[in-house]
Amino acid sequence: MLEIIVHEIKGGCPVHRVGDKIVVHGPEIDLKRTDSLCTHALSTLLHYTTALEKGVDPVELGLAAEGDTAFVQCLDPGPPYTDGGTVVFRCRKK
């Protein structure tokens, strides 16, 4: 199981709030344990969910400087380019 937590929001996000959780178990997103899910962020997160859930080291993937927690951000650049914002997600195998 992979737990993805909204760690930080730079700008504004119409979908997520800091602390929101997304839970991935194999090919399934656990909707009962997931607070919210943005399709823009999902496209980025899905590149890494299988590898992280299988235990690939986040440092080797270039998603962390150290430790077992990966950091990934959504693709929305936020102001001045869009009215949204960039969400940074903290991803950890549970």
N, C-alpha and C positions, 0 to 999 in steps of 0.2 A: 504494500500500500504506500502511496505517495501522498504526503500532505503538503499543500501549497497554501501559503499564508500571504495576504497582502501586507507587505512590509512597510512600504512608503508610497506616497502619491505626490508627484511633482506637478503642480497645476491642479486641475480638477478632473474628476472621473465621474461620469453619470451612472456608472454601474457598481463600482467597488468602493468600499470604505476600508481604512486601515484595520487589520485584524480579521477581515473576511477570510473564509477558508474554502478551498476546493479540495476534494478528496478523490484520488484516482486509485482504482484497484484493477490492475490488469488493463483490459480494453474498456473498462467501464468507469464513467464518472458517477460517483455515489451522490445522487441528487438529494437524498435525505440528509446527508452530512455536509453538503455544499451550500454556502450562503448565497453566492451569486456567481454568474459566469458570463464573461464578455467574449463575444465571438472574435473581436480584434486580438485580445490577449490569448485566447485559446489557440489561435494559429501559431503563435510563437511558442507557447508552452508545450504543445504536442510534439515538437521536434525533440524534446528532452525527456518526456515522461517515462517512456519505456526504458531508456538507458539508466535513468536515476532510480527507477523502481527496481531494476535488476542489480543495483549496487555499483554501477560505474562511478568512479571517484569524480566528484564535481571539480576538483582541482585539475584532473587530467582533461576534462571537457572544457576547461577555461572558464568555468562558471563560478569559481571561488578562488580566493587567494590561499585559503587553508580551511581545514575542517571538512565536515560531512554535509554542509548545507550549501545548496546552489542558489544563485541569485540570477533571475531572468527578468527582463522588463518588456512591457508591451510595446507595440510599434508606434503608438500615437506620440508624436514629438511635443505636443502641447504648445502653449503660447511662445512666440507670436505666430506660429504656423497653423495651429488649430485651436478650437475653443476647449479642447479636452486637456489631457495631461498624461504623463507617463507613470504607469504603475510598476513598482518594483515588487516582485514576488520572491518569497523565501521558500525553497523547495527542499523537503527532507523525507527520506525513506523512513517509514514507521514499521 
